[in-house]
Amino acid sequence: MEIANLTPIAALTVGQFKELLSVSFPHTEEPKVSEILNKKECSDLTGYSTNTINKMICERQIPHYKSRGRVLFRCNEINEWMLSNRVETTDEYLGKKDGEFVQKRRGGRK
């Protein structure tokens, strides 16, 4: 069966439909993130410029490794580092302050 512009989709076999999809939308694999990153890859991952990465390296603010003059980063350490300074929500803050207030009141006034 010849597939033309006027061929109804319902007349296609599953194989023909898959072939059309693969031709129209080629499958692209997502780029795999390496476990070990260089400065450029670290910059891409964090969104910081390479100059900012260099500054953070000098100030020892970002976890990194040095090997023969090269600076390397571990992907999982960078992800943990980026998520390490969590800001609490208003509800969490108020709950903590309520707990502190109740704790003070139970201890009595001084």
C-alpha positions as CSV (number, residue, x, y, z in Angstrom):
1,M,0.0,0.0,0.0
2,E,1.4,3.4,-1.1
3,I,1.2,6.1,1.6
4,A,0.3,9.5,0.1
5,N,-1.0,12.8,1.4
6,L,-4.6,11.7,1.0
7,T,-4.2,8.3,2.7
8,P,-6.4,8.2,5.8
9,I,-4.5,7.6,9.1
10,A,-6.9,4.8,10.0
11,A,-5.7,2.9,6.9
12,L,-2.1,2.7,8.2
13,T,-0.7,-0.3,10.0
14,V,1.0,0.2,13.3
15,G,4.3,-0.4,11.7
16,Q,3.7,2.2,9.0
17,F,2.5,4.7,11.7
18,K,5.7,4.1,13.8
19,E,7.8,4.6,10.7
20,L,6.1,7.9,9.9
21,L,6.6,9.0,13.5
22,S,10.3,8.1,13.5
23,V,10.9,9.9,10.2
24,S,8.9,13.0,11.3
25,F,10.2,13.1,14.9
26,P,13.6,11.4,15.2
27,H,14.3,10.1,18.6
28,T,17.0,12.2,20.3
29,E,18.6,10.9,23.4
30,E,19.0,13.4,26.2
31,P,22.7,14.2,26.8
32,K,24.0,12.3,29.7
33,V,25.5,14.3,32.5
34,S,28.9,13.0,33.4
35,E,29.7,12.2,37.1
36,I,32.9,14.3,36.8
37,L,32.5,17.9,35.5
38,N,34.9,20.5,34.3
39,K,34.3,24.3,34.8
40,K,32.2,24.7,31.7
41,E,29.9,21.8,32.5
42,C,29.7,23.0,36.1
43,S,28.8,26.4,34.8
44,D,26.0,24.9,32.6
45,L,24.7,22.8,35.5
46,T,24.6,25.7,38.1
47,G,23.7,28.6,35.8
48,Y,26.7,30.6,37.1
49,S,29.2,32.0,34.7
50,T,32.7,30.5,34.5
51,N,34.1,33.7,36.1
52,T,31.8,33.3,39.0
53,I,32.8,29.6,39.3
54,N,36.4,30.7,39.3
55,K,35.8,33.2,42.1
56,M,33.9,30.6,44.2
57,I,36.9,28.2,43.7
58,C,39.3,30.8,44.9
59,E,37.2,31.6,47.9
60,R,36.6,27.9,48.6
61,Q,32.8,28.4,48.4
62,I,32.1,25.5,46.0
63,P,33.2,21.8,46.4
64,H,35.9,21.0,43.9
65,Y,38.9,18.9,43.2
66,K,42.3,19.7,41.6
67,S,44.2,17.2,39.6
68,R,47.4,18.3,37.7
69,G,46.2,21.9,37.3
70,R,42.7,20.9,36.3
71,V,39.7,21.8,38.4
72,L,37.0,19.1,38.6
73,F,33.6,18.8,40.2
74,R,31.4,15.9,41.2
75,C,27.9,16.3,39.8
76,N,26.1,14.9,42.9
77,E,28.2,17.2,45.2
78,I,27.3,20.3,43.2
79,N,23.6,19.3,43.2
80,E,23.8,18.9,47.0
81,W,25.7,22.1,47.4
82,M,23.1,24.0,45.4
83,L,20.2,22.6,47.5
84,S,22.0,23.1,50.9
85,N,20.8,26.6,51.7
86,R,17.0,25.9,51.8
87,V,14.9,28.9,52.8
88,E,12.0,27.9,55.1
89,T,8.4,28.8,54.2
90,T,6.4,31.3,56.1
91,D,4.4,28.5,57.7
92,E,7.5,26.7,58.8
93,Y,9.0,29.9,60.3
94,L,5.8,30.8,62.1
95,G,5.5,27.2,63.4
96,K,9.0,27.4,64.8
97,K,8.4,30.7,66.4
98,D,5.2,29.5,68.0
99,G,7.1,26.6,69.4
100,E,9.7,28.9,70.9
101,F,7.1,31.1,72.4
102,V,5.3,28.2,74.0
103,Q,8.6,26.9,75.3
104,K,9.4,30.3,76.9
105,R,6.0,30.6,78.5
106,R,6.3,27.1,80.1
107,G,9.6,28.0,81.6
108,G,8.0,31.0,83.3
109,R,9.1,34.6,83.4
110,K,12.5,35.6,84.5
